[in-house]
Amino acid sequence: QVSSLQAQETANFIHFHILSSNVYPLVPGHEIVGQVTEVGSKVEKFKVGDKVGVGCMVGFCHSCDSCTNNLENYCPKLIATYGGKYYDGTVTYGGFSNTMVVDDHFIIRIPHNQPLDAAAPFFPLKSQCHLAIKFDKAMRAKVTVISTSINKKKAALENLGVDSFFAVNGTLDGIIDTIYAQHPLLPLLGLLKTHGKLVLFGALEKPLELPTFPLLQEGSLIRGIRETQEMIDYAVKQSIKPDIEIIPIDYVNTAIELLLKADVKCRFVIDISNMLKPTS
C-alpha cells in the first residue's frame, strides 16, 4: 500500500522526459514508500505490515554480469518502475496509486523506527545534495559546499554543519555537481586542481555546453538494490534524515514551479495516503 512519494525527482523527470513518452496510459512515481499488505507464497524476506520502499526499477535480465554482481541498475534490460515493458509485455505503473505489486527483489526494507515520509527522499535519482552532505558528515569527511546562491550559506553552515561554503580557484580535487537546471560548467572547472574531477549527477533537459572540451561520462543514475539497502540501514544507524515538506497532491503544480525557479529549501514529499481516503 502506497503511503508517500518523493516529489522533486518525479516532478523533474515527468516535466523533462515523460512528456515525450508514447506509452499511455501513464502512471508515474518512482520514489515510493508504504507498507506490505499481502505477500506471495514464496516470499520469505517480507511480511504483512513491514515498512518498505521501491525505487526506479522493478525488473532486470537476471543473467548479465551486472545482475550477477548486485549491480542490476546497470543491466541493459532494466525495467523501469513506470512506463517500462514488464516480462509479460504489460506496461509498468508507478507510485501515483493506492497499491503496487512488486517483485520482492526490488523492495527495500525500511526499519520500523524510520517514518515513511522521511524515507521517500532516499529512493530517487542521485541528485540529493543535502543528503550527500549529511552522509559525508556522518562519515567524518570535511565538506565544502559550492552553491549558485549565497542565500543558502547560512543553512549550509548552521543546519547542515558544512565546514566551508566557498572555494578558491584551482584548489579542489573533485566536485560533485547536483544541479538539475541549466548552468555554466566553466566556473566549476576553474575551481579544480590540474587533473581534478567534475562529476555530474543532475538529470537535465538539455545537454550542458562545455566550451573548451567535451565532457563524457558513462554510468548509472541509480543505485543497485544491495547498495540502496545498505544506504537506508546506515542512514537509520547514524540518524540521517532528509529535510522534507509534506504536500498534498493538489500542491504539485505549485511545487514544480518552485523547483523550476530553484526556490526550494527541502525535499517535497507527496502525501498519497490522504489523497486516496474516501470522502463522505
C-alpha positions in Angstrom: 0.0 0.0 0.0 1.5 3.3 -1.1 1.9 6.0 1.6 4.2 8.7 0.2 6.2 9.8 -2.8 9.2 12.0 -3.0 8.2 14.8 -5.3 11.4 16.5 -6.6 12.8 13.9 -8.9 9.4 12.6 -10.0 8.3 16.1 -11.0 11.5 16.9 -12.9 11.5 13.5 -14.6 7.9 14.0 -15.7 8.5 17.5 -16.9 11.7 16.9 -18.8 11.4 13.3 -20.1 8.0 11.7 -19.7 6.1 14.4 -21.7 7.7 13.0 -24.8 6.6 9.4 -24.0 4.3 7.5 -26.3 3.3 5.0 -23.6 -0.2 5.7 -22.4 -1.9 5.4 -20.0 1.0 6.5 -17.8 1.1 6.2 -14.0 4.3 7.9 -12.8 6.0 7.8 -9.5 9.4 6.1 -8.8 10.3 7.1 -5.2 7.7 5.2 -3.3 7.2 4.1 0.3 4.4 2.3 2.1 3.5 -0.9 3.9 3.2 -4.5 2.8 -0.5 -5.6 2.7 0.0 -9.0 1.0 2.8 -11.4 0.1 3.1 -14.3 -2.3 3.5 -17.9 -1.2 7.3 -17.9 -1.9 8.2 -14.6 -0.3 10.3 -15.0 2.8 12.1 -11.7 3.3 8.9 -9.6 4.0 5.7 -9.9 5.9 2.4 -8.0 6.0 2.9 -4.8 7.9 6.5 -4.2 7.0 7.6 -0.7 6.0 9.1 -0.8 2.5 10.2 1.3 -0.4 10.5 1.0 -4.2 12.9 2.9 -6.3 13.5 3.3 -10.1 13.4 -0.3 -11.2 11.2 -3.4 -10.9 12.9 -5.9 -13.3 16.1 -7.0 -15.0 17.5 -9.8 -17.1 19.0 -11.9 -14.2 21.9 -13.2 -16.3 24.3 -10.4 -17.3 27.5 -9.6 -15.3 25.8 -6.6 -13.7 22.8 -8.6 -12.5 25.0 -11.4 -11.0 27.2 -8.8 -9.2 24.3 -6.9 -7.5 24.7 -4.1 -10.0 21.3 -4.6 -11.6 21.0 -0.8 -12.1 23.5 -1.2 -15.0 21.5 -4.0 -16.6 20.9 -3.3 -20.4 17.4 -4.8 -20.0 16.4 -3.0 -16.8 12.7 -2.5 -16.4 11.7 1.0 -15.1 9.2 1.3 -12.3 6.8 3.1 -14.6 6.5 3.4 -18.4 8.5 0.3 -18.9 7.6 -3.1 -20.5 7.3 -5.9 -18.0 8.3 -9.6 -18.6 4.7 -10.4 -19.8 4.6 -7.4 -22.1 2.4 -5.2 -19.9 3.3 -1.6 -19.1 4.6 -0.9 -15.6 2.7 1.6 -13.4 4.3 3.7 -10.7 3.5 5.1 -7.3 0.7 7.6 -8.0 -1.7 4.9 -6.9 -3.0 3.3 -3.8 -1.3 -0.1 -4.3 1.6 -1.6 -6.2 2.6 -5.2 -6.9 6.4 -5.6 -7.0 8.9 -8.5 -7.2 10.3 -8.8 -3.6 13.9 -8.5 -5.0 13.2 -4.8 -5.8 11.8 -3.9 -2.4 13.9 -2.1 0.2 13.2 -2.8 3.8 12.7 0.4 5.9 13.4 0.0 9.6 10.3 0.1 11.8 11.5 3.2 13.6 12.0 5.3 10.4 9.0 7.4 9.4 7.8 6.6 5.9 7.6 10.2 4.8 11.2 10.8 5.8 12.3 7.6 3.9 10.9 8.6 0.5 13.7 11.0 -0.4 16.3 8.2 -0.2 14.9 6.5 -3.3 15.3 8.9 -6.3 18.0 9.5 -8.9 21.3 10.6 -7.5 20.8 14.4 -7.1 20.2 14.7 -3.4 22.6 17.5 -2.4 21.7 17.9 1.3 21.6 14.2 2.0 25.0 13.8 0.4 26.3 16.4 2.8 24.7 14.6 5.8 26.2 11.2 4.7 29.6 12.9 4.3 29.4 14.5 7.7 28.3 11.2 9.3 31.5 9.6 7.7 33.5 12.5 9.3 34.5 14.0 6.0 35.5 17.6 5.6 32.7 19.1 3.4 32.9 22.2 1.3 29.7 23.4 -0.4 29.6 25.2 -3.7 26.3 26.8 -4.5 24.8 29.2 -7.0 23.1 31.2 -4.3 24.6 33.0 -1.4 21.2 32.8 0.3 21.9 29.1 1.1 25.1 29.8 3.1 23.5 30.2 6.5 21.5 27.0 6.1 24.6 25.1 4.9 26.8 26.2 7.8 24.3 26.2 10.6 21.8 23.4 9.7 23.9 21.0 7.7 27.2 21.7 9.6 29.4 22.0 6.5 33.0 23.1 7.1 33.0 25.8 4.5 30.7 27.3 1.9 33.2 28.8 -0.5 36.0 27.6 -2.7 39.1 29.2 -4.1 40.1 28.7 -7.8 42.3 25.7 -8.5 42.3 24.1 -5.1 39.7 21.3 -5.2 40.4 17.6 -6.1 36.8 17.0 -7.1 33.3 18.5 -7.4 30.0 16.6 -7.4 27.6 18.8 -9.3 24.0 18.0 -8.3 22.3 21.0 -10.1 19.4 19.9 -12.3 18.9 23.3 -14.0 20.9 24.7 -16.9 24.1 26.2 -15.6 27.6 27.0 -16.9 30.4 24.5 -16.3 33.4 26.7 -16.9 33.3 28.4 -13.5 33.3 25.0 -11.8 36.2 23.8 -13.8 38.2 26.8 -12.7 37.8 25.6 -9.1 39.6 22.3 -9.8 43.2 21.3 -9.5 45.0 20.0 -12.6 43.5 16.6 -13.3 40.7 17.3 -10.9 37.3 15.5 -11.4 33.9 17.1 -12.1 31.1 14.5 -11.6 27.7 15.4 -13.0 24.6 14.0 -11.2 21.9 16.4 -12.2 19.3 15.0 -14.7 18.9 17.8 -17.2 16.5 18.5 -20.0 19.3 19.7 -22.5 23.0 18.9 -22.7 25.3 21.3 -20.9 27.6 23.3 -23.0 31.3 23.0 -22.4 33.2 25.5 -24.5 36.7 24.0 -24.0 36.4 20.3 -24.4 33.7 17.6 -24.5 32.9 16.0 -21.2 32.0 12.4 -21.4 30.5 10.3 -18.6 29.1 6.9 -18.7 27.4 5.1 -15.8 24.1 4.7 -14.0 21.9 7.4 -12.4 20.6 5.0 -9.8 21.9 2.5 -7.2 21.8 -1.2 -7.1 19.4 -2.9 -4.6 22.1 -4.1 -2.1 23.7 -0.6 -2.1 20.3 1.1 -1.6 19.5 -1.2 1.4 23.0 -0.6 2.9 22.3 3.2 2.5 18.9 3.0 4.3 20.4 0.9 7.1 23.4 3.3 7.5 21.1 6.3 7.5 18.9 4.9 10.3 22.0 3.9 12.3 23.5 7.4 12.0 20.1 9.2 12.4 20.5 10.8 9.0 17.1 12.3 8.0 16.3 14.4 4.9 14.8 17.8 5.2 11.2 17.4 3.9 8.0 19.2 3.4 4.9 17.1 3.2 2.5 18.4 0.5 -1.0 17.4 -0.8 -1.4 16.2 -4.3 -3.2 19.5 -5.3 0.0 21.4 -4.5 2.1 19.5 -7.1 1.9 22.1 -9.8 3.0 24.8 -7.4 5.8 22.6 -6.2 7.0 22.1 -9.8 7.0 25.8 -10.4 9.1 26.3 -7.3 11.5 23.6 -8.4 12.0 25.2 -11.8 12.8 28.5 -10.1 15.2 26.7 -7.7 13.2 28.3 -4.9 13.2 25.3 -2.5 15.0 24.5 0.7 13.9 20.9 1.3 12.5 17.8 -0.5 8.8 17.8 -1.2 7.1 14.5 -0.2 3.6 13.9 -1.7 1.0 12.6 0.8 -0.6 9.9 -1.3 -2.4 8.1 1.6 -4.7 11.0 2.5 -5.4 11.7 -1.2 -6.9 8.3 -1.6 -9.1 8.2 1.5 -12.8 8.1 0.6 -14.7 11.3 1.0 -18.1 11.4 2.7 
